[in-house]
């Protein structure tokens, strides 16, 4: 069971890095409804429009939410933030989160994803929790941190890390950095009090993602304008899941660490069941069908003329199922229906998108 909305987070202090991003904004909305005291630390939203802006999280902050707009690479500022806020939970999501831009800015990608993670962990090391208290840190990486061999079976947490492109490699490096800090500084000594885990989620979809070169946002933007969409790699296979699945999973993992300690440290996969590991073409066709007859989609040619991207990628989540009691709540079809409804509401500009997100959160936990 997820056990996120039962009062556990009420009054707890949660630091979120990358809170202005797509997943970060959903995390803020969820934690506000759970009654947490949230401090977000991030650069400005990475896109225009953005979920953070459309839900007015800066102009009309949610109860218990405060924001610091700063760079994760600014170690003195980040260290001061951790020391002053003294969080119970840290969710580290600040990152350069896309494969294709990592080819144009590999240095920036490694800086954000590796040095940013090191800075966050160093800030927490220098300002540990008070004696007798626990602090849970969840560093969010990616399913792409594994060395992809185009295997048919899902990657397990014990499989080899790696990466062809700078994004994937940087996420593998972030995992290695987290392992080092866990062993050197955040071990099971009760006097230390910090427990560190990493989370590797699959392909996340949901309302409010406006990144470029991502399937659902690209389709939503085009369909809203009455334009056709040409799919880049329709045969590529990915593990698709609604954004609330990993966001809720990160909070469940942090809770388990606070409750039980280091037995829940280490790496965790969060992905969909095998039936929702589908090709890009299948997902695109279903999204277009849900959108309606005006959706124009071209699946007749493979436009993969850019840099290398993995063709087959999926996760083995048996560890999370067995030890955390975590299971996905939405199947892919329901996730796509929710996505299309959200982007329709955005395109029509007739609905309060914060209210719509809150409705989806309530429905998700009522499933």
N, C-alpha and C positions, 0 to 999 in steps of 0.2 A: 504494500500500500504506500501511497505517496506521502501522506502525513506532512503536508506543508501548511495547510490552512486550518489547523486545529488549535492554534494559539501558541505553538512552540516559538514562533519568531516574534511574537508580540513583545515589543520593547527591546529586542536584541539589536545590537549595533552591527550593521553589515556594511563593509566597504566594497564598492564595485568599481573596478577599473574598466574603462571602455563603456561607461553607462550611456553615452550618447549614441552608440551604435544600435543596430537592429536588435540583436539579442539583449543588449544592455538595457534598452528602453523597455522591452517586455519584462526583464528582470525587475526593473524599478516599479512597474505597474503591479506586478505580482506581489512584491514585498510590501508595497504600500497597503494592499488589500489584506496582507497577513499581519499588519500592524508593526512592522519593523522600523527601526531608526536607520535610515539609509544615507550614506555619504557616497556620492559618485565622484570619480576622479577621471577626467578624460579631456581629450581635445574636443573641439567643436564637432558637431555631427559630420559624418564623412560624406554625406550626399545632400543634395537639395532637389526635391523635398526629403525629409527624413521622418521616421516614426517619432523621434524625440521632439521634433518641432511640431508635427501634426497633432500630437497629443498634449502639447503645451507644457511639457515638463520643465521648461525653463521659465516661461512667462507666467504660468499658473502652477507652481510646484505642488506636488501631492503632499498630503500630511506625512511628516516624518522624513521628507526627502530634501537633501541639500546637495549642491553641486559645486565642484571645484574644476574650473577649466584650465588644465595644465597638462604638460607632457610627461608621459611615463619615463622618458629619458632624463628628466630633471630629478636626479636622485636627492638632492637636498630638500626640494619641495615635497617630494613623495615621502621622504623620511619624516619630515615635520608633520605631514598629514597623518601618517600612521601613529606617530607618537602622541599627537594631540587627541585623535579620535579613539584610540585604543579599541579596535574592533573585536567583536566576538567571532565574526566570520569575515573572510576575505574571498571574494569571487573575482579572479583575475581574468578579464576578457579583452583588455586593451591589446590591439594587434593590427597588423596589416593582414587582412583576412581573405585575400583573393589570389588565385594562382596566376592568372595572366598578368596583372600589374607587377608581380614579383619578377617577371622577366625584364621589365623596363627599369625597375628600381631594386635590384637585388640587395644593394648595400642598405637601403632604407628598410627593406623587408627584414633582413637579419638584425638590424639595429632594434627595430620595434619589437620583433618577436622573441629574440634571444636576450639582448641587453635589457629590454623592457621587463622581461620575466626575472632576470637576475636582480634588477633594481628593486622590484617589488619584494622579492624574497629577502634581499639585503635590508630593506627598510623594516621588514618584519623581524629579522634577526636582531637588529640593533634596538628594537623596542618590543621586547617580548610581552606576553600578557602578564598581568599581575600574579603574584605567587598564589598558587592554589587554583588558578583559573586556566581554562583551556581556550585555545584559539584554533579554529579550523580554516585552512587555506585550500581553496580549490583553484588550481591553475587550469585554464581551459585551452586545450591545444586543438587537435583535429584528427579525424580518421586518416588523413593523409600523412600522418607522422610515420606510418609503417613503410618499410621498404616494399614497394608494390611489385609483386611478381605475377600479377594477373591470375592469381589463384581463384578457383571456383568457391572455395570455402572462406569463411570469415576470418579476419585477423584477430588473434587473441592478444591479451595484454602482455604476454611473455614473448611475442614474436619480435623479430628484429626491426629496429627503427631505421629510417632512411628517407630518401627523397630525391627524385630526379630534378624537379624544378626548385627554385629558391624558396618558394613558400613552403612546400612540403619538407624540405631539408631544414628550414628554420624552425618548423614545429618539432621535428625530431631533436634538434639541438636544444630547444626549450625543455623538452622532456628530460634530456640528459642533465641539463642544469638543475631542474627540479629534483631529480634523483640525487644529485650531488648534495644539494642543500638538505634534503631529507636525511641522508646518511651522516653528513658532517655536523649539522646543527640542530635538526628537528627530530632527533631520535626518540626512543620510548622512555627516556628519563622523565618521570612525572614532574620534576622540578622545572623542566623546560616549558612544557605546556602547549607547544605549538605542534599541530598535526597537519601534515601536508599530503594532498592527493592531487592527481591530475585526471582530467576528464577528456575523453576522445569521442566526439559525437559525429554522427553521419551528416548527410546533406540536409541542411535545415531550410524549410520553407515556411512562409507565413506572411500575413499582412504587415506592411510597413517596411519591407526590404526594398530598397531602391538602388542597390549596387548595380554597376554595369557588368555586362558579360555574365549575368546569372539568369537562369532559365525563366523562372516565374516573373521576376521584375521586368525582364525584357518583353515577355509576352503581354503582361498587364499594361505596360506603357504603350506598346504598339496597338493592342486591341482597343484601348481607350481612345486612340487617335484614328481608328479605322484603317490602320496600316497592317501589312502582312509581316509575318515573322519567318525568317529562314533559320532553321535549327542547325547549329554548328556541328554537333556530333550526336546524331539521333541514336546510334547504336551503343553509346557509352552506357554502362550500368552503374547505378549509384544506390546507396541506402537512403531513402527519402523519409523525412519525419517532420511533423509540425514543430515549430519553434518552442511551444510550451513543453514538449517532451524533454528536451535536454535541460531547459531552464529549471523545470521542476526537479529533474534528476540531480542537478548540481546542489540544490537546496536540501534534497533528501540526503545526499552524501555528506554534506556539511553537518547536518543534524546528527547523523550516525557517528561522525567523528567527535562531536561535542559530547554525545551521550556515552560512547564506548571507548573512545581513544584510538590508539594506533592500529588496532586491528582493521580499521577502515582506511588507513593510509595507503598510498601507492596509486597505481594506474587503474582506470575504469573505463570500459567501453559503454556507450549509450547509443544504440541504434535500433532500427525497426526490425520486425520479424521478416523472415525470408520472403514472404509473399509480397512485401512492399519494397523489395530490392528490384527495381525496374529500370528499363532503358529510358534514356532522355526522350526518345520519340514517343514511348507509351505515355509518359507523364505529360508531355506537351499536347498530345492528341486529346487526352482526357480533360486537361485544363481548358482547351479550346472548346470542347463539347459542353462543359459546364458553363463557360462564358456566354455562349450563344451562337446563333447562325452568322453573326457579323464577324466572328473571329476568323482571321485568315492566316493559315498556317501552311508552310512549305516544308514537307518532310521528304521530298523527292531526291534531294542531293545532299551529300555530306560536305559541309563547308569547312571541314577541319584542315585549314591551310595555315594555321598559326602554330605556336610552340607546342611541345609535347604536353599531353594531359593523359592521366590514367584512363584506360578503357574499361576496367572491371575493378570494383572496389566494394567490399562489404565487411561487416564487423561481426564477431562472435561476442554476444553479450551474456553468455551463460553465467559469468561471475556476478554481474549486477543482478541478474534474475535470482540467483541462488542465495547470495550473501546479503544483498541490500533489500531483496523483496521488491525490486523495481520491475515494472512491466509497462510497455507503451499503452496509452489509453485510446489514441485515435488511430484508425487505419488510414492508409494513404488516400482513399477516396474521400473520406470525411475531411482530411487535411486540405485536399484540393478544393473541396466545396467551401470550406472556411476561407481559404485564400482568395478564391474568385469573388466571394461575397464582400470581403474586405476591400479589394481593389475596385470593385464596382462602386462601393460606397465612396471611396476616395475620388473616383472619376466623376461621379455624379455631384459631389460636394454638397450633399444634402443631409449628412449624418455627422454627429459628434463622434470622431474616431476614437477619442479616449473612452467614451461610453461603450463603443462597440468592442474595444479591446477588453474592457472590464466584463462585458457580457460573455465574451469568449472564455475568459479566465474562470468565471463562475460555471459555465457549461462544462469546461474541461474537468473541473474537480467534482462535478456532479455526475460525470459519466459512469 
